[in-house]
Amino acid sequence: MKVLFLQESPMYEALGIHALAGVVKAAGHECDLLIESEERDFIGQIEDAKADLLAFSFMTRQQEWAINKINKIRRGLDVPILIGGTHPTMYPETLSHCNADYLCVGEGEQPVVDLLNRMAIKGRTDNIPNIHIKSPDGGIIKNEIRPLMDDWDNVAMPDRTIYWRYPFLQELPLKRFITSFGCAYKCSFCYINNYREIYDGKGKFFRRKSIPRVIAEMKATREKYPLRRIHYVDDIFSLSKTWVEKFLPIYWKEIGIPWSANIWIAHMSRKMVELFKENGCVGLTFGVESGNEKTRRGLIDKDLADDLYLKNCGYLKEYKIPFHTGNIIGLPGEGLEEAFQTARFNNTIGVTSARSALFWPFPGTKLTEYAMDHGMLTSDYSVEYFNRGIYPTVTHKDTEKLKIFNNMFQFVAKWSLFEGAARFLLKWPANPIVKLVATLADKSFWFSEAKFFGLLNWSGIVYWWHLRQSFMNIRRHTADPRFENDALAQRPFWNISQSDLDRITSKQTNPNRDGIT
């Protein structure tokens, strides 16, 4: 049997697809992958692949692309389609919102192999744990979820050759690895709480690969690809002090490649920072979310005091470890002044670079429920609408200014003198010159991020060029007219572009539309 994975853009090599490709091949099946934005004739390439199963793994905010593409593929190709990943796991009703045949909830290594094995012998596929399937009568058969995986030593190695068609990705000197699964914390904006509920009673939620397994994965990668920088994409790499203290000296001795990781700032004692520095750490990322301690601890459920950030970030600066933060502005109850406060707090702790995002409410999370209860979100907010690209509007008194400030955030976070300029410019948020300055400020973030991840080199330039082309291609792929009754429901949360509105109002409704905006 042959499975073909389908991906929207080359933003990254998906570690989940690496893992699935490894176990699929080890089970005697074939697999390949196509990235739409890199292909001139995506549908034609799918047809030429002669696959027995098409597979989409996607996160929320990619669901519109996936659902739309599935429906288009189905019009001309009768091949079973499987969906999985974060979004289908959180919202399994997605299976009824598109023309896919199967949905995998949670970890997919064993379920996908079971599905392919059953298909190979034309056996039953309606009773596989973790797999939901459409029944002949149009209903959905939902099978139980199996226990969480806890032993990777006996699982096939991830297969990075699945991206053979795209050398610019394989030649990228930065490679991503994951050493653990799950998280010990319960931030109110995060999907991980939903995962924890799905797997309640199915095993220990936070799990870690063995040290020999992690080292083996890295050695296997180094044998085939350039490897000059590693980033650990664990939700929290620093969780489990004992494991980290054992792992890092072995890693530095046997691999010896500079690395960065996602961490929890509370773990960064002087001893831990010194350990990181001595064993090759060249960058860390962590969340600030809000510069208002009351909001952070009460609304976000992130019990981290300002003083703790100041102390532990002081250790990072003392040992000259660059650090990058994630921030959310426009949170329920927070306006423009709180956004400036968050930027100032980043400046106070001495960030190397800072990313900000307007609050994006994911259905079913605790923070989204809070926003709805307090009148911040308007319109229907069911997952069915969400999957059609119809989003409620954020009700916020500082909406227009926050959208502009979001682009200026890093400048204010890094250079306190820019705050005065930002406040002056925000008096005219609709002014084209102000928008241009904000756009240029936002572009600087990409330079900072490339520097942070060691991508200021030729391979990095080639990668960013492909990424730019990818975004342009995605816009062309999604150039189908949007329709007024969908768009006015309002997309996305913080704005709908004038070009979208012009396209909507200038074209008549297509009677054959599939409901995807």
N, C-alpha and C positions, 0 to 999 in steps of 0.2 A: 504494500500500500504506500501511496505517496501523499504527504501533506504539504500544502503550500501556505506559508505564512505571509500575510499581507500587512504592510506598514505604510503609514501616511507620509512621513518625512524622515530624513536622516539625522534628526536631532541627536540620536544616540543609537548605539547597538543595544538592543533590549536584552537585559540579562535573563529575563524570563524566557525569551525565545532561545537564547543560548542553551539554557537548561533543558528546555523541551526538545530542542534539536538533538542534544546528546542522548537523552533516554529513548527518543524515537529511533534513532539510528542503531543504538545498542540493541533494541528489540527487533531489528531486522527490517525496518521500514525505511523509506526514503523521505527526504524533506528538502525544501528549497524556500527562498524568500524573495519577495518583490517589494520595492519601495515606490509608491505611486509617483511621487514628485521627481523621481529619477528616470522615469520611463516615458517614452513618447506615446506608446499605445498600451496603456495599463491593462485594459480589458483583453486586448489581443494577446498580450503576454500571458495572462491568466489562462486563456483558452489553449495556447501553445504548450503550457506546462503539463497538460494532461494529468492533473492531480486527482486523487480520489477523495480528498478532503481539503477544503479551504478554511484557514484559521485566522481569526482576527483577535489580537490581544490589545485592549485599549483602556485608557484612563478616562475619567470624566473630563469633559471639554474636548475629547476626541470622539465622543459618541455620535455627534451629528455626521462627521465624515464616515465613520464605520457603517452606521445605519443606512445612510444614503448610498454608499458604495455597494453594500450587500444587496439592496433592492435593485440597483442597476445591474449587478452581476446576474441576479436571479432571472431577469427578463430574457437573457439569452443563453444561460448556461445552467444545466441541471446537474449540479455537483453539491453534495452535502456541505453545509457551512456550519462551523463551530465558532462561537464567540466566548471570550474569557478575559481575565484581567481584573483590574480594580473596579471599573464601572459595572460590568455584568455581575461581579460578586456582590457589590453593595446593592445593586438594583436588578435582581434576577428577572423582574417583570420586563426587562429590556427584550427578552426573547419573544414576547408577544407584540413588541413594537416594531419588529423588522422581520425579514424573510429568512432569517437563519433557522437551522434545524436543531442545533444543540447549543447548550450553554454550560460552561464549566464554572462551578463555584469554587473559589479558593485555589489551593495548590493544585497544579495541573499535571505534574509529571506522571503520576500513576494513572489518573483518569484518562488522559489522552492516549496513552499506550493501550489501556484496556479497550478504549473505543476503536482504535485502529485494528487491534487483534480481533475484535468481534466483527468488524466490517470485513476483514480479510476472509473470514469463514462464513460470511453472511448470517452471523448469529444475532441474537437479541441485543439491541442497544438501548433498551428502555429501562434497564435495571442496574445501570452502572453507578456506583456511589460517586457523588459530586457532579454528576451529569444530569442536566434537565433536558427534556426532549419534547418536541411537539407531537402530540398524539394524532391519529388519523381524524378524530372528530374535532380537531382544532384546539383542544385543551393542552395543558402543559403537565407532563409527568415530572414531579420533583423527587429525585432520589435523595436518600440520606447522605450526609457528609461524612467522609472517613476521617480517622484520627490524623492529627498533624504529623508531618514528617519530623523525625528526630535523629536520623542516622544517614549522613551523606557519604560516609566512607564506602558504602556498598552501592551507591548510585552512580551511574555513568557520568563522566566528566562533561561539563558544558562544552558545546561545540561552536566555536567562533567562526568556523568556516562557512556557516550558514550565510554570512555576508560576503561571500566570495565575489559576487557580482559588483561590489562597490569598494574598489581598492582604497579610495580616499578615506574610508572609515577604518579599514583594516590597517592602513599605514599610519593612522593617528598615533603619536607616541604616548598619549594619555589613554590608559585603559581603566575601566571601572570593574571593581570586584565587590562581592558581598560576603560577609563572614557570619552574619546573624540574621534572624527573622523575628519580627515582632517588636514590641516596645513596652516598657514598664510604666509609661506615663499616659495621662488621659486628657490631653489638651482638647478643649471643647470644640475647636474648629476641625479636628482631624478625623479622617475616615477610620483610623486604627481602632477606635472604640467599637465601631460597627463590626469590624473583623473579629474583635474579641468576643462579641456576643454570638456571632455565627459559629465560632469554634468553642463555645462554652462546653466544658466537659469532654473535650476531644484531645486533651493533652496539654502540656506546658506551653504557654503562649510564646514566651521568649525562648528561642533556641539558638545554639551556636554550632557552627561546623567545627570539626576537630582541627587542631593546628596543622597536623600533617596534610589534611585534605586541602586547606587553604593554600599551603605552600606548594602542593602538587599542582593545583590549578594555575598558580602564577608561573611555575616552571614550564608547564605545558604551553602557556601563552607566550612566554619569552622565547621558546624554541622556534615559534612560527612567525611572530610579529615583532615590530619594534616596540620596546617597552622602556620608556624613560621616565614615566610618571604614573603613579597609581592613585586612584581616588576610591575610598571605601564608601559605598552608598548605603550602608546599614542605616536604619533609622537613627540609631545612636551607637556609634562604634565604641564609645568609651564605657558602655554598660558592661558590667561584670569585670571589676578591677582585677580579679585573680587571673582571668583568661588573658586580658590585655598585658599584664605584667609578664606572663609566660611567653606570650606570642611575639611581642615586639623585638626582644633580643634575638630570637630565632629568625624572625623575618629579616632583620637587618644583616645578620650574618649570612643567610642563605640566598636572599634576594637582593638586598642592598640598593633599592631604588627609592628615591624621594617620594613621599606620599602625603596625601591630605585625607581628611575624613569629616563626617558629620558627627558632632559630639553634643553632649549636654553640659552646659557651662559649669554646673555645680560639681561636676567630676574633676574639674581642672585645679586640683591642689598643686602646690609648688612641686611636690614629689612627682605627681603625674606629668606635669608639664616638662619637668627635667627628663623624665623617662621618654616622653615623646621626642623631645629635641635630640637626645642622644641616639635615638634610633630612626632618624631620617625624616621626621615630620617637617613639612615645609608649608603647611596651611591647614586651617580648621574652619569649619562652617557650623553655625548654630543659630537658633532663633532668638530674637528679642521680642518680636511681635509688637509690643507696645512699650513706649518709654514711660508710661504711667504705671507705677507699681500696683496701684489699686486695681486698675483694669487687668493687668497681667495676672495677678493672683486671684482676683474674684471672678472676672468674666471669662478669661481664657483658661482658668484652672491650671495655671503654670506657676507653682509656688516658688518663685525665685525673686529674691529681694534685690533692689538696686545695689545695695552694698556688696552683695555676693558677686554681681557682674563686675563691679569696679575692682574688687580684690582679685578675682580670678583672671580677668582680662589684663590686670596689672602683671600677673605672672607671664602671660603670653607675650606682652610687650617686653618684659625683662629678658625673656629668652629669645626674643626676635622671631616669634612665630606669627606670620600674617594670619588675620582672621576676617571672615566674611559673614555678615549677618542677614537674616531674613526678617522682614517687618511687614505688618499689615496696617494700612491706614483706612479710615472710614469705618471703623468698627462700630457696632451699635453703641450709641452714647458718646462716641468720639467724633469731634469735628476737626476743622483746620488747625486750631490751636494745639490740639492733642497730637496732630500729625507733625507739627513743628517740634513739639516736645519729644516725640519719638526720634526725630532726626537729631535733635540736640543731644539726646541721651547716647545715640550712636557715636556722636562726636566726642562726648565725654569719656566713653570707654575706649576711644582710639581706634575705630574700625579701619581696616585696610580697604575694604569695599563693602557696600551695603545694597541689598536688593529690597525694594518695596513693592507691594501689590495692593490694589484696592480689595477690600473685603469681598471674597467670592463665597457666597453661601451654598454649600453643598447640601442637597436634601437629606434629611435624616440625622444630621449632626446636631449636637447640643447647642452650638452657637447659632445655627440657623433657626432652630426652634425659638431661641431667645429673641432673635431679630424679628421673627414673625409675630411673636407675642407682643412685642413692643412697637408694632406698626411700621417697621423699617422696610418691609417687603410688601409690595402690592401685587395684585393679580393672583391667578391660580398657580400653585407651586407643586403640582403633582409630577411624578416622575415621567408620566406619559407626555406631558407638555415639555418637560426638560429634554427628553429624548428627541423631540421634534424641533429643538432649538428655540422654543418659546420660553423666555425667561421673565420673571417679574422684574419690576423696576425697583431699584433702591431708592427709598425716600430719604433724602438727606439734604439739609439746608445748605451745605457747602459742596454740593456735587460738582459743579463746574470747576471750582477752585481746586478741589481735591484731585480731579483728573489731571490738571496741569501740574500740581505739586508732586504727584506721583512720579512724573518724569524728572522733576528737579531734585528729588529726594536725596540721591547720592551726593550731589554737590553740597547740599546743606549738611548732610551727615559727615562729610569729610572736611569741609571748610566752613567754619562758623561765620566767617565774614560774608558768605554768600546768602545768609539768612535775610539780611536787610534788602539785598537785591531781589530775592524771591518774593518777599512781602510787597515790595514796590511793584513788581511785575504782575502779581496776582490781583492787583486792583483792576486789571483789564484782562480777565482770563480768556475772553473771546478774541482778543487782538491777534492778528496773524503773526506779528513779530514776536509776541510773547509765546505763541505756540511753537514758532521756529526755535526760539531759545530753549524751550522745554524739550523739544525733539532732540536738539544737539546735546543737551545735558543727558538725556536718556541714552543716546548713542555712546556716550563716554563709559557707560556701565559695561558695555560689551568689551571695550578695550581692557577695563579693569578686570573683568572676569577671565578674559584670555590670558592676561598676565598672571592672575592668581593660579590658574590651572596649568601654567607652563605651555601655553599654546601660541606664544609670540615667536613662531618659527614657520618655515615654509609649509610643513604639513598642516599646521594650524590655519594658515592663510587659505590653503586649498579647501580645508574643511569649512571654514566660515563662508567661502565663496559658494560652495555647494549648498550650504544652509540658506544663504540669501536667495539663491536660485530656487531652492525648495519653497520658500515662502511665496515667491512670485508665482511658481507653478501651482501651488495650492490655491492661490487666489483665482488663477485661471480655471482650475478644475471645479471650483465652487462658484463659477460665474453664472450659474442658472439663476433666473430671476427669482427674487424673494417676493412673497405675496403679502399684500397689505393686511389681510386679516391675521396673518401670523406675526408679521413684524410689529404691528401696533400693540402686540401683547407683551413685551418690548424687549428687544435683543441688543446687546446683552444687558446685564444688570445695570451698568452705569451709563450706557449710551448706545444709540444706534447711529451709524455714520450717515451723513447727508447723501453720500453716493448710494448707500443701500436704499434710502428713502426715495431717491430719484429713480432708481431702477424699478422699485416697486410700483410707483405711481405712473411710470411711463409705459408699462407693459400690461397687457390684459392677462387675467388669470388663466393659466394653462389648465384645461379640463383634465389633463392626464397627470397632473402633479401627484406626488406621493406623500405630500404633507410635510416634507422635509424642507426647512428654510435654508 
